[in-house]
Amino acid sequence: MFDCHVHSNYSDDSKTKAIDHCNQAIKNNILGITFTDHYEIDYPNPKYKYEFDFNKRSQELNLLQKDFNKNLKILQGIEIGIQKHVIDDLTKISKSFDFDFILASIHCLDRQDIGNPNYYTGKDKKEFLTKYLQEIYYSAVNFSNFDVIAHIGYPRRYCNFTDNSMNYKDYTDLIDMILNKIIDLGKGIEANTSGYRYSLNGTIPSYDILERYHELKGEVLTIGSDAHTENNLGSFFEITKNNLKKIGFKYLTYFEKRKPVFYKI
């Protein structure tokens, strides 16, 4: 399989060199990696500066591709953090380089970091997740230069509600709006396996949302570990693959030169 969501030391929250991910991929029988290092404008957490030199990383990855030759396909992506007030700037950035793959993510709401557990203090779960899903829909409508929406349900990794689930049955209208919009645009979603690492007993989004995506005839589906260390590269891919096959998915996707490539699972 292809791991389509991987962070190297070009992401400010990772210290792992790209070559270490590549070596781990070979050990894990991963056929390809898409490096999707973070790029965020006006990120509210001063601890991180999510910008990097596209050309410098490209030169490094091109050299690695030569070294790994036919054993591993190395693709160059980006994970763009969407905020309403910087969409125009992000559109320019996304068109400034020949990326293979662009992941669109929501990591912030109202210019606050929703990856900070303290953000959820005093908040109502239903109200917050409704607002979060509305933000995803807004992003899909107003930021067109993406290929896949990343980890729908991302706050579940950090929220401190008594129940950190985000089930399809509780947000049917909003989730259907998002999935139908993505399908209409010819875009896709990802099965992000980090949910297993965060003790969520499944992917992000949860399998019931992936099942609904399949019911709606969604076809573009990537799988990504969201690895920031080499030990997490390709983690929980086998169990995820088996569950996706039970849902009815026959193919997964990776992107090369912004074009979807489907491979059988």
C-alpha positions in Angstrom: 0.0 0.0 0.0 0.9 3.7 -0.3 1.2 5.8 2.9 -0.2 9.1 1.7 0.2 11.1 4.9 3.8 11.3 6.2 5.7 14.1 8.0 9.4 14.6 7.9 11.6 17.2 9.6 10.4 19.7 7.1 7.3 19.8 9.4 8.1 21.7 12.5 6.5 19.1 14.7 8.7 16.2 13.4 12.4 15.5 13.7 12.4 12.4 11.5 14.5 12.6 8.3 12.9 11.6 5.1 15.5 8.8 4.6 14.5 7.2 7.9 10.9 7.0 6.7 12.0 5.5 3.4 14.1 2.8 5.1 11.1 2.0 7.4 8.8 1.8 4.3 11.0 -0.9 2.8 10.9 -2.9 6.1 7.1 -2.5 6.2 6.6 -3.5 2.6 5.1 -0.1 1.8 5.3 0.6 -1.9 5.2 4.3 -1.8 5.3 7.4 0.5 3.8 10.8 -0.1 5.5 13.4 2.1 2.8 15.8 3.3 4.7 18.2 5.4 2.6 20.9 7.2 2.1 24.4 5.7 0.1 26.8 7.8 -0.3 30.6 7.5 -1.0 32.5 10.7 -1.0 29.4 12.9 -2.1 30.4 16.4 0.4 28.2 18.3 3.7 30.1 18.4 5.5 26.9 19.2 5.3 25.8 15.6 6.2 27.6 12.4 4.6 25.5 9.7 6.5 26.6 6.6 9.3 25.0 4.6 11.5 25.5 1.6 9.7 23.5 -1.2 12.7 23.5 -3.5 15.1 22.3 -0.9 12.8 19.4 0.1 12.2 18.6 -3.5 16.0 18.3 -4.2 16.4 16.0 -1.2 13.4 13.8 -2.2 14.6 13.6 -5.8 17.9 12.3 -4.6 16.2 9.8 -2.4 14.1 8.6 -5.3 17.3 7.9 -7.2 18.8 6.0 -4.2 15.7 3.9 -3.6 15.1 3.5 -7.4 12.4 0.9 -8.1 12.0 -0.3 -4.5 10.0 2.7 -3.3 8.0 5.5 -5.0 8.5 8.8 -3.3 6.0 11.5 -3.9 5.9 15.2 -2.9 2.8 16.5 -1.2 1.8 19.1 1.3 -0.8 19.3 4.1 -2.3 22.8 4.0 -4.1 24.1 7.1 -7.2 25.9 6.1 -8.4 29.0 7.8 -11.0 31.3 6.3 -9.0 34.5 6.5 -6.0 33.0 4.6 -7.7 31.0 1.8 -6.5 33.4 -0.9 -2.9 33.1 0.3 -3.2 29.4 0.5 -4.5 29.2 -3.0 -1.4 31.0 -4.2 0.9 28.7 -2.2 -0.8 25.6 -3.5 -0.2 26.7 -7.1 3.4 27.8 -6.5 5.0 24.4 -6.8 4.4 21.2 -8.7 3.1 19.1 -5.9 1.9 15.5 -6.5 -0.7 15.7 -3.8 -2.5 18.4 -1.7 -4.2 17.4 1.6 -6.6 20.0 3.0 -6.9 20.0 6.8 -8.7 21.9 9.5 -6.4 22.4 12.5 -7.9 25.7 13.7 -11.2 27.3 14.5 -11.7 31.0 15.1 -7.9 31.4 15.0 -7.4 28.9 17.8 -5.5 25.6 17.8 -8.0 22.7 18.2 -5.0 20.4 18.7 -4.7 21.9 22.2 -6.7 19.9 24.8 -7.3 23.1 26.8 -9.3 24.5 23.9 -12.2 22.2 24.7 -12.6 23.3 28.3 -16.2 24.5 28.9 -17.3 23.7 25.3 -20.4 21.7 24.3 -19.4 18.7 22.2 -22.4 18.8 19.8 -22.1 22.5 19.3 -18.3 22.3 18.7 -18.4 19.4 16.3 -21.2 21.0 14.3 -19.1 24.1 13.9 -16.1 22.0 13.0 -18.0 20.1 10.3 -19.4 23.4 9.0 -15.8 24.6 8.7 -14.9 21.6 6.6 -17.8 22.2 4.3 -16.9 25.8 3.9 -13.3 24.8 3.1 -14.4 22.3 0.4 -16.6 25.0 -1.2 -14.1 27.9 -1.0 -10.7 26.3 -1.4 -10.7 24.4 -4.6 -7.1 23.5 -5.1 -6.9 20.3 -3.0 -7.1 16.6 -3.7 -8.2 15.0 -0.4 -9.7 16.3 2.9 -7.6 14.9 5.7 -8.7 13.2 8.9 -12.3 14.2 9.1 -12.8 14.0 12.9 -9.3 15.3 13.8 -10.5 16.9 17.1 -11.2 13.4 18.5 -7.5 13.0 19.0 -7.4 15.9 21.5 -10.8 16.7 22.9 -11.5 16.0 26.5 -15.2 15.4 26.3 -16.6 12.4 28.2 -17.3 10.7 24.8 -14.9 11.7 22.0 -16.8 9.9 19.2 -18.1 11.6 16.1 -20.6 9.2 14.6 -22.4 9.5 11.3 -25.8 9.1 12.9 -25.3 12.2 15.0 -24.4 14.5 12.2 -26.0 13.0 9.2 -27.0 16.1 7.3 -23.6 17.9 7.7 -21.6 14.8 6.9 -23.7 14.1 3.8 -23.2 17.7 2.7 -19.5 17.3 3.0 -19.2 13.9 1.4 -21.5 14.8 -1.5 -19.6 18.0 -2.1 -16.3 16.2 -2.2 -17.7 13.6 -4.6 -19.2 16.3 -6.8 -15.8 18.0 -7.0 -14.1 14.8 -7.9 -12.0 15.0 -4.8 -11.5 12.4 -2.0 -11.1 11.7 1.7 -8.6 9.7 3.7 -8.7 6.8 6.1 -6.2 8.2 8.7 -4.9 5.4 10.8 -3.7 7.6 13.6 -7.0 7.0 15.3 -5.6 3.6 16.5 -2.6 5.3 18.0 -4.8 7.7 19.9 -6.9 4.8 21.3 -9.9 5.6 19.2 -10.4 2.0 18.1 -10.4 2.9 14.4 -9.6 5.4 11.7 -10.3 9.1 11.4 -13.0 9.4 10.1 -14.7 6.5 11.8 -15.7 3.5 9.8 -19.4 4.4 9.8 -18.5 7.6 7.9 -16.3 5.7 5.5 -19.2 3.3 5.0 -21.5 6.2 4.2 -18.9 7.6 1.7 -18.9 4.2 0.0 -22.8 4.2 -0.1 -22.7 7.6 -1.8 -20.4 6.2 -4.5 -17.2 7.9 -3.2 -14.2 6.3 -4.9 -11.2 8.5 -4.1 -9.8 7.2 -0.8 -6.3 7.4 0.4 -4.8 5.7 3.5 -2.3 7.6 5.6 -0.6 7.0 8.9 0.0 10.7 9.7 3.4 9.5 10.9 5.7 12.0 12.5 8.2 9.3 13.4 9.4 6.4 11.3 8.0 3.9 13.8 4.5 5.0 12.9 4.9 4.8 9.2 2.3 2.4 7.7 1.0 1.6 11.2 -2.4 -0.2 11.4 -2.6 -0.5 7.6 -3.5 -4.2 7.6 -6.5 -3.9 10.0 -7.6 -0.8 8.1 -7.3 -2.5 4.7 -9.4 -5.5 6.0 -12.1 -3.2 7.4 -12.2 -1.2 4.2 -12.7 -4.4 2.2 -15.5 -5.4 4.4 -17.2 -2.1 3.7 -16.9 -2.8 0.0 -13.9 -0.7 -1.1 -11.9 -2.5 -3.8 -9.4 0.2 -4.5 -7.3 2.7 -2.7 -5.7 5.8 -4.2 -2.5 7.7 -4.3 -1.8 10.9 -6.3 1.0 11.6 -8.8 1.2 15.0 -10.5 -2.2 15.7 -8.9 -3.8 12.8 -10.7 -5.4 9.9 -8.8 -3.9 6.5 -9.3 -6.1 3.6 -8.2 -4.7 0.3 -7.0 -6.4 -2.8 -5.9 -6.5 -3.9 -2.3 
